[in-house]
Amino acid sequence: MKKSFFVVCLIIAGFSFSGFSSDKPAYKVFTSKGRSADYGDLIKAARSSEIIFFGEIHDNPICHWLELQLAKDLLKVNGKNLVLGAEMFETDNQLLLNEYVTRQIIRKKDFDAEAKLWPNYKTDYSPLVEFARENKVRFIATSIPRRFAAIVNLKGFEGLDSIMGNERGLIAPLPIPYDSSVNCYKNITEAVKGVPHMGANIAKAQAIKDATMASFILKNFLADSTVFLHFNGSYHSENHEGIVWMMQQYLLKGNLSPKILTITCVEQDKLDDLEKSNEGTADFIIIIPSDMTKTYAVDQAKVK
């Protein structure tokens, strides 16, 4: 009787747990064509590349952890030839960034107070800056100062004619190679049609950001024959558009062809397969569970 009862309990337990996965992966890696890959494949490709774009989801902790792991692994191969760069730092903060990373005058508390840091800096980007500081790795601020992007949003590219000569060095050389038919810009224009307070120049404001990042990445890459690892929001490099497209225009003029690798992060409800809509968005696509916890709260009112 006891034996029968034990068998029944095992059967019930089997039914109870059969609907649960034996593992809970935090992410999975796929190739551009949707084939299953892993971090080893990604790092192998990164080690043979010269300019690497890591397209992140800004409030996703898995993205930020993987960015740090990739930086650590590339340092092992490239040593001091590795250079980091990020959208999260504006070009007019380069002096502060240099002083802190190279352990010059500025103290940490002063850097934190004076630099224009993102809300999630302490949890997500400080580890990258500290990594650069500890390992004597250069860190480049690549984003256009927001006041200049705001001018473009208000007045178009013509608005930049009014900025001072010494400030011109903080943005991409003008005119930038803008093409409104590139999908990333066309989609922005379509998305804001009829939306209050969204001007006709919003795609141009996005483009000047992309062009400035592309220009500063390329300038620093060419200066020292480095390996450049860049961190940016995924939309800025998805589908090899945005920064990547802008960089290609600059490269064509200089008849240059560095090996570029793109990585992008997406969220999916299920990790078994890459959804068709995410195929082709990058050379490697990292999918993360949609219910992953966030590193900071997004103000939805500001987003709208």
Phi, psi and omega in degrees: 000315180297321180296316180298318181296321180296318179297317179299318180298320179295319179297315179298318179298322178298316178294323185294323186258357183294337180275002182253144177286148179281350180215158179231077182295141179277341178198163171220152183249138176227156175279174180304327182270006176088013177276142181294135178222192176212179182299325179300320178295319181296313183292327177298316179293321180295323182293338179256014180250163182249325176233122186239125177256123175252106180272110186259166164261118195304325185255021183257118185294330180293321177303312185292323177295316180292326176301315180294320179296319179295317178299316180298317183289325178289329177298323180299329183267318189259346180054226184288353176284349178282134175233136176257152175210157184207142172299334188285358177235129181275149189300333179281002174257009184297321180298315177299317180297317178299314183298322182283312184295325181269010176058042177272226190294316194287140176269161182302314183295328178286321176299313180299326182280325188266329180284151179275084187269146178290159181303329181258025182301311187299321182275327193248324185249335175303319177302326179288318179294318179294324176300314179297318180297315182291331186250010179056046178258131179294145180229121187253128172280124187243350187275143177296138174306134190300333180294330179282323175297324179295323177298316179296320179298328182273318189239359185082184181298332181299333180297336181285348177296339184274350184280152185294154183302319182289342178274344179299333180288354180268357181231173177294150177302140180259148357281151178275156182280065184280138176222109184293348181273351175296133191307319184297328178275321178297320181294322178296315180300317179293323185292331185261001179300127179082357180275125181302143176068010176255109185282172181287348185262009187297325178291327177292323177297321176295319183294321179292329174295311181299316182295320180293317177298315180300317182296316183285328174297310185294319180300315181283330176294314183287331184297322187232013183050052185267175166255121189251120177253117186246136179251128181206163174300143187303326183296334182288344181225001179299146177059023181057033177252198178058238182300319184295317179298314179300316180298321179299324179294319178293321181294323179299321180294325182265003181053046181246154181211064175295154180281117184254137176236135177243139177233136176225152179249137176224159176250136177224152177292323180238144182257001185299316183222156175280127179296145183306322183294341180263352179294142176080000183285341178197172177293323173229135180242124178259119177257139186232142180304138181299333182267017176300140178296156183253154182274341176203159182275129177276130177282101184298330179297321179288324179299318180289000000 
